[in-house]
């Protein structure tokens, strides 16, 4: 029997689960990336969105307040729950859209969904995120 559910068109499937993320908007876009990756301090207000999100090694979608806009570069620190390493990287905002009222969580203040494409992450971080995505997808089942 054919599923009526639309197929995910992403080249890299996403998982739904918990991911540790802190980010801030890069005031000068990609020009801020080298200093950030070298350990420099944030140049903007850091945000920590709700940790329940969709993710893959290619991108992340999370719920937060509208603190960025389409096309912005976000400098981020990423971590896998229960694991010590944290990796610095960057992402480009693909879209910021309001969360429909009926999809909002009563316990989370977020009003917008932010979808980003990762543009910089150390190889170790990319591998860890890829492996964690696979484990999370397996634990949640293939259609989750």
C-alpha angles and dihedrals in degrees: 000000000000117000118240089209112105115249118248105252096199116117089221115045117231130225129215115226146085124323129168111234137167120175146166133192114259105235092205097035118225091354087076093055102086094053091046094049090048090059101267121156123265113274093205143030111302118227130197110200125202105292095229106093148130116263148163135168087274103048152347134226117199139165121243143127116292097272096142140032139224110291096020120135114233121202108212148181114214132194140174113233112258094015124102104218120094121192129206118220145133140249137192117230109240096182144345113204136170115260108238111251093243091055097050120111114236090217098049123069093211117127100174138052116224119201117194138180115219111238100172132025129140115259091248090054092047091051092047092049092047091050093045091049090053093047092048093048090050092049093047096043128248098283097050 
